[in-house]
Amino acid sequence: MENIVEMRGVTKRFPGVVANDDISLKIRRGEIFALLGENGAGKSTLMSMLFGLYEPDEGEIFIRGERVRITSPTFAAGLSIGMVHQHFRLVENFTIAENIVLGAEPVRRKLGFLPYVDMRAAGAKIAELSRRYGLEVEPEAVIEDVGISIRQRVEILKMLYREAEILIFDEPTAMLAPQEIEYLLQILKNLRESGKTVILITHKLEEIKKTADRCGILSRGKLVGVYDVAETSTDEMASLMVGRELAGEAAPEEHEFGAEVLRVEKLDVIRDRMKKVDGVSFSVREGEIFAVAGVDGNGQTELTDAIAGLLRSSGGAVTLGGEDLTRADVRERMEKGISYVPEDRHGVGLLLDFTLGDNLTMRRYYEEPFSRRGIRDERAIAEYADRLIERYDIRSGRGYSTVVRSMSGGNQQKAIVAREIELDSRLLIFVQPTRGLDIGATRAIHEHILNQRAAGKAILLVSLELEEILALADTIGVMYGGRMNRVAAARELSIDEVGAYMTGVRQ
């Protein structure tokens, strides 16, 4: 089979780190090639060079047998290369059709000289592509009004509209609900069947087994090898990825819970003039992991934002240890004992252009030892940050002085988790804590969560990963349409039952 992409001795360095170290690999025309590795292994950097966001410091890239120097995404598009990034690049107040054609507008001329964009022709082409690849969208819908899975389809259609032949997907399922993941995986297969070459950057081994033909495994910037997926088990892939055998996760043992820590009573939250949380009530006790399951967009984010103080509730009450915090602000709630790992790591969780040290001390910068009489103590910040970097295996090129924007998404997430756990709060709220993390990092985060449970902390976990919820939860609450559709002990619910409550099949 013909090689459509070949990399020879590709190396890319950033200050303090070799992101890709002498990598050589070949990708065949018409296959799904998975690129697997831990967070910070160099997967996204390698594919960013193929897409023209970076240029290699050393090595060569060949497309269809021809040596090329890919200097920009525009140049890559000219080679029929497209990329769907983990964080979508769409104009919020444009329609779906406008986003798809942006930069590649079909310009016609009236009377032979008056230029105009022929959106009717664009719409016809978009409709034809949608039908061919099973990418259902409403071209006139505005991006800010549609969900994550629709936005992802728009990004795919952008590539197909430009007639991309090599399609790169960077962690495409990181923010999708289980049903949406299955839909996307089928789309990837459809693309392969139509002759496209799909490169899938991921850390999810089961998705690789379901879709990929071959898998290239990276570890700390080096290529471990390329493997036939059908002949390689997920355990083998995991061990090759992290450089060691991974022990299986142990389910939490049943135990007695302590006193009630969090009580939510008849909570209502209105956002964008819509009731997102509707009369929700539940409680979380010491030593209990209360997990909230639900399809994305059913009020989970608004619920946790209201408990943490980011959103005002329009009705109901939130109490912590019997103390009413319904009208308290974010800092008051933190000081009373609430830690929060938010869903939106970039918009809420981090200051991207600040250093790792600044972000790790963000919640405590005004306290001693980090600040004395209003003056920052840089040595105390550095020492504290170094401890957390080591304890939570946060990989960064320049340690605590690394600008967070330059770190991989998984290491950004580990920084947030480290900061919030180290607050030693009575209640820890985790929303999508392992999104974008590889299997090794995911298990490490799960261990941290279980350790907090063993220490008697109350834990509120929100996840779109049913397997994660069933692996960790003592109690499960299922949200549908802004309501808590079902609350039960985890041992009483099967994955099929949870799925039925999530989709409203059961009430």
C-alpha positions, 0 to 999 in steps of 0.5 A, spaced: 500 500 500 502 506 498 505 511 503 501 518 503 505 521 509 513 519 511 517 522 516 524 521 517 528 523 523 523 529 525 526 533 531 522 539 534 525 542 541 522 547 545 525 551 551 527 545 556 524 540 552 525 535 546 518 534 544 519 530 538 526 526 538 528 523 531 522 520 529 521 516 523 514 513 521 510 512 514 502 512 514 499 509 508 493 511 504 486 510 506 488 507 513 486 509 520 493 511 523 492 512 531 498 516 534 498 514 542 502 516 548 502 519 554 500 527 555 506 530 553 509 525 549 509 529 543 503 527 539 500 533 538 507 537 536 508 531 531 502 532 527 502 540 528 508 540 524 504 536 519 499 541 519 504 547 518 503 550 525 510 548 527 516 547 522 521 541 524 528 543 527 531 537 524 528 531 519 524 531 513 517 530 511 514 527 504 507 527 502 505 522 496 513 521 495 515 528 494 519 532 500 515 538 502 517 544 507 510 545 510 510 552 512 503 554 514 496 551 515 494 554 508 500 551 505 498 544 508 491 545 506 494 546 499 497 539 500 490 536 502 491 536 509 486 538 514 486 538 522 481 538 527 484 541 534 482 539 541 479 546 542 475 548 536 477 554 532 470 557 530 467 563 530 461 563 535 456 568 532 457 565 525 452 560 522 455 553 520 455 554 513 459 561 514 464 557 518 465 552 513 466 556 507 470 561 511 477 563 508 475 558 502 468 562 500 465 561 493 466 568 490 462 569 483 461 576 479 455 579 478 455 583 471 462 580 470 465 584 475 461 585 482 464 580 486 459 576 491 459 570 495 455 564 493 452 561 499 447 558 495 452 554 492 456 553 498 450 550 502 449 545 496 456 543 497 455 542 504 449 538 504 452 533 499 458 532 504 453 532 510 449 526 506 455 522 503 459 522 510 453 522 515 455 529 518 448 531 519 448 539 521 443 545 520 447 550 515 443 556 518 444 554 525 449 559 529 455 556 532 454 559 539 447 555 539 449 548 538 453 543 542 460 540 542 458 534 537 455 539 532 461 543 532 466 537 531 462 535 525 462 543 523 470 542 523 470 535 519 466 539 514 471 544 514 476 539 512 472 536 507 469 542 504 476 544 502 477 537 499 482 534 504 485 527 503 489 527 510 485 528 516 488 529 523 484 528 529 487 531 535 483 527 541 476 528 538 472 524 543 475 528 549 469 532 550 463 527 547 458 523 551 458 516 550 453 516 544 456 521 541 463 517 541 460 511 537 457 516 532 464 519 531 467 513 530 463 511 525 464 517 521 471 515 521 470 509 518 466 512 513 472 517 511 476 511 511 471 507 506 471 513 502 479 513 501 481 518 506 487 517 510 485 518 518 490 520 523 487 519 530 491 522 536 488 519 542 490 516 549 483 511 549 485 504 547 478 501 546 477 507 541 483 505 537 481 497 538 475 499 535 477 503 529 484 504 527 488 499 523 495 501 525 498 505 531 504 509 532 506 509 540 510 515 543 513 515 549 517 522 552 518 524 545 521 518 542 517 513 537 517 506 541 514 503 535 508 502 530 504 496 531 498 492 528 492 494 532 488 487 531 494 483 533 496 488 539 492 488 546 490 494 549 494 491 555 500 491 551 499 498 548 498 501 555 505 498 557 508 500 551 505 507 552 507 508 559 514 504 559 511 499 564 506 494 566 499 498 569 496 494 575 488 494 574 484 499 578 481 496 584 474 498 585 472 502 592 470 498 597 464 499 601 464 502 607 460 507 612 459 514 611 460 520 616 457 526 617 453 530 611 458 535 608 454 538 602 446 539 602 443 541 596 435 543 596 431 544 591 436 548 587 434 552 581 439 555 576 437 560 570 442 561 564 441 564 558 434 565 560 433 558 560 432 553 567 438 549 566 437 546 573 430 545 576 429 543 583 435 539 584 436 536 591 441 531 594 447 530 599 454 528 600 457 525 606 464 524 609 468 519 605 462 518 599 463 519 592 457 522 589 457 521 581 453 525 577 452 522 570 448 525 564 449 526 557 452 533 556 448 539 556 443 536 561 445 541 567 451 538 570 455 544 569 450 549 571 449 545 577 457 545 579 458 552 578 452 554 582 455 550 588 462 553 587 459 560 586 461 561 579 453 562 578 448 565 582 442 560 583 435 563 582 432 558 588 433 553 593 439 552 598 446 550 598 449 548 605 456 546 607 457 542 614 450 545 616 452 553 614 448 556 608 453 558 603 447 560 598 449 567 597 457 566 598 462 568 593 467 564 590 472 565 595 468 565 601 466 558 599 473 556 598 475 558 605 469 554 608 472 548 604 470 547 597 475 545 592 473 545 584 476 542 578 472 545 573 470 543 566 473 549 562 480 548 564 482 554 559 476 559 561 475 558 568 481 553 571 487 556 569 490 563 567 494 561 561 499 566 560 501 566 567 507 561 570 505 554 572 507 556 579 502 562 579 497 557 577 498 552 582 498 558 588 492 562 584 487 560 590 492 562 596 497 567 593 494 572 598 496 567 604 503 566 608 508 563 606 506 565 598 505 573 600 508 577 606 505 584 608 502 584 600 509 582 597 510 575 593 515 570 596 518 567 590 522 562 593 516 560 597 512 559 591 517 556 587 518 551 593 511 549 593 510 548 586 516 544 585 513 539 590 506 539 587 510 538 580 513 532 582 507 529 586 503 529 581 507 528 575 506 535 572 511 535 565 513 542 563 519 544 560 521 549 565 518 547 571 514 552 575 516 558 571 513 554 565 508 558 561 501 554 562 499 555 555 505 552 552 503 545 556 499 539 554 492 539 555 493 533 560 498 536 564 494 543 564 489 538 567 494 535 572 496 542 575 488 544 576 487 537 580 494 538 584 492 545 586 485 543 588 486 537 592 492 541 596 487 546 599 485 540 603 478 542 603 472 538 606 468 538 599 472 536 592 468 537 586 471 534 580 468 535 573 471 531 567 477 530 571 480 526 567 478 529 560 484 529 555 488 524 560 492 518 558 491 511 561 497 512 566 495 519 568 487 517 569 489 512 573 493 516 577 488 521 578 483 516 580 488 514 585 488 521 588 480 521 588 480 515 592 485 517 597 481 523 598 475 519 599 479 514 604 481 521 608 474 522 609 473 528 604 466 528 601 467 528 593 462 530 588 464 527 581 461 529 574 463 525 568 461 523 561 465 517 562 460 512 564 466 507 566 469 512 570 463 513 574 461 506 575 469 505 577 469 510 582 462 512 585 459 510 591 452 513 589 450 515 582 445 521 581 443 521 573 441 528 570 436 529 565 433 535 562 436 539 568 432 534 573 436 529 578 432 523 574 435 518 579 439 517 585 441 510 588 447 506 590 452 505 585 452 497 586 444 497 585 445 500 577 448 497 571 451 501 565 445 500 561 440 502 567 444 509 567 444 510 560 436 509 560 436 514 565 441 519 562 437 519 555 430 519 559 428 513 557 426 511 564 424 517 569 
